[in-house]
């Protein structure tokens, strides 16, 4: 996942990548601006019923409920919409 994030390499892009079973456990990575990742990373981990840690615009962790990725997507879309409205 880090290789993909490195290839895209832009802090302007908010990335949410996952690997693992579609319904059960897996790994996730949230990458983007430091501010966005610090704000959203712990919330993503909570939604996925997992744990993680972050630094320098990346937050990665383990999740036990990958079936809740849709809820994470909604959270991220809401965040992006709010950022656009403020700009």
Beta strands, then each sheet from edge to edge (+ up, - down):
strand 1: 15-20
strand 2: 26-31
strand 3: 51-55
strand 4: 58-63
sheet 1: 1+ 2- 4+ 3-
end
